[in-house]
Amino acid sequence: MPCLGNTSGAQHFKIEQKNTHMAQVQIKPIERVRWHGKTSKEFPNRPVKISAFVDPSTGRYATGLTQEDRLRLEALTGFDLSDIYVNGRPHPFWSSKAGTVVLEDTTNILNSSNPIEEIKIKLLKASHFVAKSFAEYEQGLAPYAKFVIFDEQEEIEEKAAKSAALKRAYSLSEKLTPAKKADIVMIILGVSVKKQSAEYIEVKFDEALEQVGPHKMLELLSEDPKRSAIHSIVLDALDRGILRREGSSIYYMDAHVSFDIEGAVDYFINKDNQTMKATILEKLN
């Protein structure tokens, strides 16, 4: 096994040891019911070998390493971690046993403070068969995933960021008028609440926040108030049949307005289309 230390190709670079207090990373199998009705806990799968694949868009190994990662980890391990792929020629590391991660059908634990295991974690994050987080898997962004990564440090940072965003969203929402909150509710939930009580609007606003999460809510709250108001009007008019859809296109009577919602908002912001907007508002009211 290669010893820890500098290689001739990396000796000119300053080596910074990673924080030894970094959290452990857990890689867990994704539970699925098999054809025989049993889960992996009842009927475990065989171990899965994960190795670097060749990215067809670059023609290089997908290692998950940045250039900075590569130089630092080469210096610490002595391995050749280049991502160069040559057809028919095994890579000295990525084609070797050392460059392959074997995942058991149970919780696998790696420690990112260990350089060898950090390489494995980076490789797993670049694999199609491993979701970088449970959120990524739930959102359908890792359709081929057989395992999911639980990085305690990243989970903590993500929760802290979400908590901060939630506090910020609530802080900004306290300054909103009921009418503005009603616009946000219409955009997110597709429900018109402008004629409801302030308390009712508040409840629906909380439902909207829960549905999209604080980060998306902050995006909407930072949007130009005029744009979000017109966005709400467009959705309300569509809901009540004043505007109509044909495919993805939007029409007012026989007049073509736009090809999508955002285009309709732009259309009614345009000063040349204020007469039509006023007519639609009159019908809504």
TORKOL-4160 file (C-alpha; in steps of 0.2 Angstrom, whole numbers, padded with zeros to 4 digits, m for minus):
285
<pt num="1" X="0000" Y="0000" Z="0000"/>
<pt num="2" X="0007" Y="0017" Z="m0004"/>
<pt num="3" X="0014" Y="0026" Z="0010"/>
<pt num="4" X="0009" Y="0043" Z="0016"/>
<pt num="5" X="0020" Y="0057" Z="0010"/>
<pt num="6" X="0025" Y="0068" Z="m0005"/>
<pt num="7" X="0027" Y="0063" Z="m0023"/>
<pt num="8" X="0039" Y="0071" Z="m0034"/>
<pt num="9" X="0024" Y="0078" Z="m0044"/>
<pt num="10" X="0016" Y="0087" Z="m0029"/>
<pt num="11" X="0031" Y="0092" Z="m0018"/>
<pt num="12" X="0030" Y="0111" Z="m0024"/>
<pt num="13" X="0012" Y="0112" Z="m0017"/>
<pt num="14" X="0008" Y="0117" Z="0001"/>
<pt num="15" X="m0001" Y="0103" Z="0009"/>
<pt num="16" X="m0015" Y="0107" Z="0021"/>
<pt num="17" X="m0021" Y="0093" Z="0032"/>
<pt num="18" X="m0040" Y="0092" Z="0033"/>
<pt num="19" X="m0049" Y="0095" Z="0050"/>
<pt num="20" X="m0048" Y="0079" Z="0059"/>
<pt num="21" X="m0064" Y="0083" Z="0068"/>
<pt num="22" X="m0074" Y="0081" Z="0052"/>
<pt num="23" X="m0089" Y="0070" Z="0054"/>
<pt num="24" X="m0091" Y="0053" Z="0048"/>
<pt num="25" X="m0100" Y="0050" Z="0031"/>
<pt num="26" X="m0113" Y="0036" Z="0031"/>
<pt num="27" X="m0117" Y="0027" Z="0014"/>
<pt num="28" X="m0134" Y="0018" Z="0016"/>
<pt num="29" X="m0143" Y="0006" Z="0004"/>
<pt num="30" X="m0159" Y="0013" Z="m0002"/>
<pt num="31" X="m0173" Y="0002" Z="0004"/>
<pt num="32" X="m0184" Y="m0006" Z="m0010"/>
<pt num="33" X="m0197" Y="m0019" Z="m0010"/>
<pt num="34" X="m0191" Y="m0034" Z="m0020"/>
<pt num="35" X="m0201" Y="m0044" Z="m0032"/>
<pt num="36" X="m0203" Y="m0057" Z="m0018"/>
<pt num="37" X="m0210" Y="m0044" Z="m0006"/>
<pt num="38" X="m0195" Y="m0043" Z="0005"/>
<pt num="39" X="m0184" Y="m0028" Z="0009"/>
<pt num="40" X="m0165" Y="m0028" Z="0009"/>
<pt num="41" X="m0165" Y="m0029" Z="0028"/>
<pt num="42" X="m0174" Y="m0046" Z="0026"/>
<pt num="43" X="m0165" Y="m0052" Z="0011"/>
<pt num="44" X="m0148" Y="m0042" Z="0009"/>
<pt num="45" X="m0141" Y="m0039" Z="m0008"/>
<pt num="46" X="m0123" Y="m0043" Z="m0013"/>
<pt num="47" X="m0109" Y="m0030" Z="m0011"/>
<pt num="48" X="m0109" Y="m0017" Z="m0024"/>
<pt num="49" X="m0092" Y="m0011" Z="m0032"/>
<pt num="50" X="m0091" Y="0007" Z="m0037"/>
<pt num="51" X="m0077" Y="0013" Z="m0048"/>
<pt num="52" X="m0074" Y="0029" Z="m0058"/>
<pt num="53" X="m0084" Y="0029" Z="m0074"/>
<pt num="54" X="m0078" Y="0038" Z="m0090"/>
<pt num="55" X="m0089" Y="0054" Z="m0093"/>
<pt num="56" X="m0094" Y="0054" Z="m0111"/>
<pt num="57" X="m0095" Y="0073" Z="m0111"/>
<pt num="58" X="m0077" Y="0075" Z="m0106"/>
<pt num="59" X="m0069" Y="0058" Z="m0111"/>
<pt num="60" X="m0061" Y="0058" Z="m0093"/>
<pt num="61" X="m0064" Y="0048" Z="m0077"/>
<pt num="62" X="m0077" Y="0056" Z="m0066"/>
<pt num="63" X="m0067" Y="0056" Z="m0050"/>
<pt num="64" X="m0076" Y="0069" Z="m0040"/>
<pt num="65" X="m0060" Y="0078" Z="m0037"/>
<pt num="66" X="m0056" Y="0096" Z="m0040"/>
<pt num="67" X="m0039" Y="0100" Z="m0046"/>
<pt num="68" X="m0035" Y="0107" Z="m0028"/>
<pt num="69" X="m0041" Y="0090" Z="m0021"/>
<pt num="70" X="m0031" Y="0080" Z="m0033"/>
<pt num="71" X="m0014" Y="0089" Z="m0029"/>
<pt num="72" X="m0017" Y="0089" Z="m0010"/>
<pt num="73" X="m0023" Y="0070" Z="m0010"/>
<pt num="74" X="m0009" Y="0065" Z="m0022"/>
<pt num="75" X="0004" Y="0073" Z="m0010"/>
<pt num="76" X="m0004" Y="0064" Z="0005"/>
<pt num="77" X="m0006" Y="0047" Z="m0002"/>
<pt num="78" X="0007" Y="0045" Z="m0016"/>
<pt num="79" X="m0007" Y="0039" Z="m0028"/>
<pt num="80" X="m0009" Y="0045" Z="m0046"/>
<pt num="81" X="m0026" Y="0053" Z="m0045"/>
<pt num="82" X="m0026" Y="0061" Z="m0063"/>
<pt num="83" X="m0043" Y="0059" Z="m0072"/>
<pt num="84" X="m0035" Y="0055" Z="m0089"/>
<pt num="85" X="m0043" Y="0040" Z="m0098"/>
<pt num="86" X="m0033" Y="0031" Z="m0112"/>
<pt num="87" X="m0043" Y="0018" Z="m0121"/>
<pt num="88" X="m0036" Y="0000" Z="m0118"/>
<pt num="89" X="m0024" Y="0006" Z="m0104"/>
<pt num="90" X="m0029" Y="0003" Z="m0086"/>
<pt num="91" X="m0027" Y="0018" Z="m0075"/>
<pt num="92" X="m0014" Y="0015" Z="m0061"/>
<pt num="93" X="m0026" Y="0020" Z="m0048"/>
<pt num="94" X="m0044" Y="0021" Z="m0054"/>
<pt num="95" X="m0043" Y="0004" Z="m0062"/>
<pt num="96" X="m0035" Y="m0004" Z="m0047"/>
<pt num="97" X="m0043" Y="m0012" Z="m0031"/>
<pt num="98" X="m0037" Y="0004" Z="m0021"/>
<pt num="99" X="m0048" Y="0015" Z="m0033"/>
<pt num="100" X="m0063" Y="0004" Z="m0031"/>
<pt num="101" X="m0076" Y="0006" Z="m0017"/>
<pt num="102" X="m0085" Y="m0009" Z="m0011"/>
<pt num="103" X="m0102" Y="m0005" Z="m0003"/>
<pt num="104" X="m0110" Y="m0018" Z="0008"/>
<pt num="105" X="m0129" Y="m0019" Z="0009"/>
<pt num="106" X="m0129" Y="m0011" Z="0026"/>
<pt num="107" X="m0123" Y="0006" Z="0033"/>
<pt num="108" X="m0105" Y="0009" Z="0026"/>
<pt num="109" X="m0095" Y="0022" Z="0036"/>
<pt num="110" X="m0081" Y="0032" Z="0029"/>
<pt num="111" X="m0071" Y="0046" Z="0038"/>
<pt num="112" X="m0067" Y="0061" Z="0027"/>
<pt num="113" X="m0052" Y="0066" Z="0039"/>
<pt num="114" X="m0043" Y="0050" Z="0032"/>
<pt num="115" X="m0036" Y="0055" Z="0014"/>
<pt num="116" X="m0039" Y="0037" Z="0007"/>
<pt num="117" X="m0057" Y="0037" Z="0013"/>
<pt num="118" X="m0059" Y="0056" Z="0007"/>
<pt num="119" X="m0055" Y="0050" Z="m0011"/>
<pt num="120" X="m0068" Y="0036" Z="m0009"/>
<pt num="121" X="m0081" Y="0049" Z="m0003"/>
<pt num="122" X="m0077" Y="0060" Z="m0018"/>
<pt num="123" X="m0078" Y="0045" Z="m0030"/>
<pt num="124" X="m0095" Y="0040" Z="m0023"/>
<pt num="125" X="m0102" Y="0058" Z="m0025"/>
<pt num="126" X="m0097" Y="0057" Z="m0043"/>
<pt num="127" X="m0106" Y="0040" Z="m0046"/>
<pt num="128" X="m0123" Y="0038" Z="m0054"/>
<pt num="129" X="m0127" Y="0024" Z="m0042"/>
<pt num="130" X="m0125" Y="0035" Z="m0026"/>
<pt num="131" X="m0136" Y="0050" Z="m0022"/>
<pt num="132" X="m0127" Y="0064" Z="m0013"/>
<pt num="133" X="m0141" Y="0066" Z="m0001"/>
<pt num="134" X="m0158" Y="0060" Z="0003"/>
<pt num="135" X="m0165" Y="0076" Z="m0003"/>
<pt num="136" X="m0157" Y="0073" Z="m0020"/>
<pt num="137" X="m0164" Y="0056" Z="m0021"/>
<pt num="138" X="m0182" Y="0062" Z="m0016"/>
<pt num="139" X="m0182" Y="0075" Z="m0029"/>
<pt num="140" X="m0178" Y="0062" Z="m0042"/>
<pt num="141" X="m0161" Y="0069" Z="m0046"/>
<pt num="142" X="m0152" Y="0052" Z="m0044"/>
<pt num="143" X="m0164" Y="0039" Z="m0053"/>
<pt num="144" X="m0150" Y="0026" Z="m0054"/>
<pt num="145" X="m0145" Y="0027" Z="m0036"/>
<pt num="146" X="m0143" Y="0011" Z="m0025"/>
<pt num="147" X="m0136" Y="0020" Z="m0010"/>
<pt num="148" X="m0137" Y="0037" Z="m0002"/>
<pt num="149" X="m0124" Y="0047" Z="0007"/>
<pt num="150" X="m0127" Y="0054" Z="0024"/>
<pt num="151" X="m0114" Y="0067" Z="0028"/>
<pt num="152" X="m0116" Y="0073" Z="0046"/>
<pt num="153" X="m0106" Y="0089" Z="0043"/>
<pt num="154" X="m0116" Y="0093" Z="0027"/>
<pt num="155" X="m0132" Y="0088" Z="0035"/>
<pt num="156" X="m0128" Y="0100" Z="0050"/>
<pt num="157" X="m0123" Y="0114" Z="0038"/>
<pt num="158" X="m0139" Y="0111" Z="0027"/>
<pt num="159" X="m0150" Y="0112" Z="0042"/>
<pt num="160" X="m0142" Y="0128" Z="0049"/>
<pt num="161" X="m0144" Y="0136" Z="0032"/>
<pt num="162" X="m0162" Y="0131" Z="0031"/>
<pt num="163" X="m0165" Y="0137" Z="0049"/>
<pt num="164" X="m0157" Y="0154" Z="0044"/>
<pt num="165" X="m0167" Y="0155" Z="0028"/>
<pt num="166" X="m0183" Y="0151" Z="0038"/>
<pt num="167" X="m0180" Y="0165" Z="0051"/>
<pt num="168" X="m0176" Y="0177" Z="0037"/>
<pt num="169" X="m0192" Y="0172" Z="0027"/>
<pt num="170" X="m0203" Y="0175" Z="0043"/>
<pt num="171" X="m0194" Y="0191" Z="0047"/>
<pt num="172" X="m0197" Y="0198" Z="0029"/>
<pt num="173" X="m0215" Y="0191" Z="0029"/>
<pt num="174" X="m0219" Y="0201" Z="0045"/>
<pt num="175" X="m0217" Y="0217" Z="0034"/>
<pt num="176" X="m0229" Y="0211" Z="0020"/>
<pt num="177" X="m0246" Y="0217" Z="0018"/>
<pt num="178" X="m0260" Y="0205" Z="0017"/>
<pt num="179" X="m0262" Y="0209" Z="m0001"/>
<pt num="180" X="m0244" Y="0204" Z="m0005"/>
<pt num="181" X="m0246" Y="0188" Z="0005"/>
<pt num="182" X="m0261" Y="0184" Z="m0005"/>
<pt num="183" X="m0251" Y="0186" Z="m0021"/>
<pt num="184" X="m0238" Y="0174" Z="m0014"/>
<pt num="185" X="m0251" Y="0161" Z="m0009"/>
<pt num="186" X="m0259" Y="0163" Z="m0027"/>
<pt num="187" X="m0242" Y="0160" Z="m0035"/>
<pt num="188" X="m0237" Y="0145" Z="m0024"/>
<pt num="189" X="m0254" Y="0136" Z="m0020"/>
<pt num="190" X="m0264" Y="0143" Z="m0035"/>
<pt num="191" X="m0278" Y="0148" Z="m0023"/>
<pt num="192" X="m0286" Y="0166" Z="m0023"/>
<pt num="193" X="m0287" Y="0172" Z="m0005"/>
<pt num="194" X="m0288" Y="0191" Z="m0008"/>
<pt num="195" X="m0305" Y="0193" Z="m0001"/>
<pt num="196" X="m0302" Y="0182" Z="0014"/>
<pt num="197" X="m0298" Y="0188" Z="0032"/>
<pt num="198" X="m0280" Y="0193" Z="0037"/>
<pt num="199" X="m0280" Y="0177" Z="0048"/>
<pt num="200" X="m0285" Y="0166" Z="0034"/>
<pt num="201" X="m0272" Y="0173" Z="0022"/>
<pt num="202" X="m0259" Y="0171" Z="0036"/>
<pt num="203" X="m0263" Y="0152" Z="0038"/>
<pt num="204" X="m0262" Y="0150" Z="0019"/>
<pt num="205" X="m0246" Y="0159" Z="0018"/>
<pt num="206" X="m0238" Y="0147" Z="0031"/>
<pt num="207" X="m0245" Y="0133" Z="0021"/>
<pt num="208" X="m0236" Y="0140" Z="0005"/>
<pt num="209" X="m0220" Y="0142" Z="0015"/>
<pt num="210" X="m0220" Y="0124" Z="0021"/>
<pt num="211" X="m0224" Y="0118" Z="0003"/>
<pt num="212" X="m0209" Y="0127" Z="m0006"/>
<pt num="213" X="m0197" Y="0129" Z="0008"/>
<pt num="214" X="m0188" Y="0145" Z="0015"/>
<pt num="215" X="m0176" Y="0146" Z="0000"/>
<pt num="216" X="m0189" Y="0147" Z="m0013"/>
<pt num="217" X="m0199" Y="0158" Z="m0002"/>
<pt num="218" X="m0185" Y="0170" Z="m0001"/>
<pt num="219" X="m0183" Y="0171" Z="m0020"/>
<pt num="220" X="m0202" Y="0175" Z="m0021"/>
<pt num="221" X="m0201" Y="0188" Z="m0007"/>
<pt num="222" X="m0186" Y="0197" Z="m0016"/>
<pt num="223" X="m0195" Y="0198" Z="m0033"/>
<pt num="224" X="m0201" Y="0215" Z="m0039"/>
<pt num="225" X="m0218" Y="0217" Z="m0030"/>
<pt num="226" X="m0225" Y="0223" Z="m0046"/>
<pt num="227" X="m0220" Y="0207" Z="m0055"/>
<pt num="228" X="m0226" Y="0196" Z="m0041"/>
<pt num="229" X="m0243" Y="0205" Z="m0041"/>
<pt num="230" X="m0245" Y="0203" Z="m0060"/>
<pt num="231" X="m0240" Y="0185" Z="m0058"/>
<pt num="232" X="m0254" Y="0182" Z="m0046"/>
<pt num="233" X="m0266" Y="0191" Z="m0058"/>
<pt num="234" X="m0261" Y="0180" Z="m0072"/>
<pt num="235" X="m0264" Y="0164" Z="m0062"/>
<pt num="236" X="m0280" Y="0170" Z="m0055"/>
<pt num="237" X="m0287" Y="0175" Z="m0072"/>
<pt num="238" X="m0282" Y="0158" Z="m0078"/>
<pt num="239" X="m0290" Y="0149" Z="m0064"/>
<pt num="240" X="m0306" Y="0159" Z="m0067"/>
<pt num="241" X="m0306" Y="0156" Z="m0086"/>
<pt num="242" X="m0303" Y="0174" Z="m0090"/>
<pt num="243" X="m0287" Y="0169" Z="m0098"/>
<pt num="244" X="m0286" Y="0152" Z="m0106"/>
<pt num="245" X="m0273" Y="0140" Z="m0111"/>
<pt num="246" X="m0271" Y="0131" Z="m0128"/>
<pt num="247" X="m0257" Y="0119" Z="m0125"/>
<pt num="248" X="m0244" Y="0129" Z="m0116"/>
<pt num="249" X="m0249" Y="0146" Z="m0124"/>
<pt num="250" X="m0260" Y="0158" Z="m0115"/>
<pt num="251" X="m0274" Y="0168" Z="m0123"/>
<pt num="252" X="m0286" Y="0182" Z="m0119"/>
<pt num="253" X="m0301" Y="0179" Z="m0129"/>
<pt num="254" X="m0294" Y="0177" Z="m0147"/>
<pt num="255" X="m0278" Y="0187" Z="m0143"/>
<pt num="256" X="m0262" Y="0177" Z="m0140"/>
<pt num="257" X="m0253" Y="0183" Z="m0125"/>
<pt num="258" X="m0238" Y="0172" Z="m0123"/>
<pt num="259" X="m0231" Y="0155" Z="m0123"/>
<pt num="260" X="m0230" Y="0153" Z="m0104"/>
<pt num="261" X="m0234" Y="0160" Z="m0087"/>
<pt num="262" X="m0218" Y="0171" Z="m0086"/>
<pt num="263" X="m0221" Y="0177" Z="m0104"/>
<pt num="264" X="m0238" Y="0182" Z="m0099"/>
<pt num="265" X="m0231" Y="0192" Z="m0084"/>
<pt num="266" X="m0219" Y="0201" Z="m0095"/>
<pt num="267" X="m0234" Y="0205" Z="m0107"/>
<pt num="268" X="m0244" Y="0213" Z="m0094"/>
<pt num="269" X="m0229" Y="0223" Z="m0087"/>
<pt num="270" X="m0227" Y="0230" Z="m0105"/>
<pt num="271" X="m0235" Y="0248" Z="m0105"/>
<pt num="272" X="m0242" Y="0244" Z="m0122"/>
<pt num="273" X="m0254" Y="0231" Z="m0115"/>
<pt num="274" X="m0261" Y="0240" Z="m0100"/>
<pt num="275" X="m0279" Y="0242" Z="m0108"/>
<pt num="276" X="m0280" Y="0223" Z="m0108"/>
<pt num="277" X="m0273" Y="0221" Z="m0091"/>
<pt num="278" X="m0286" Y="0234" Z="m0084"/>
<pt num="279" X="m0300" Y="0224" Z="m0093"/>
<pt num="280" X="m0294" Y="0208" Z="m0085"/>
<pt num="281" X="m0293" Y="0216" Z="m0068"/>
<pt num="282" X="m0311" Y="0223" Z="m0069"/>
<pt num="283" X="m0317" Y="0206" Z="m0073"/>
<pt num="284" X="m0308" Y="0198" Z="m0058"/>
<pt num="285" X="m0315" Y="0211" Z="m0047"/>
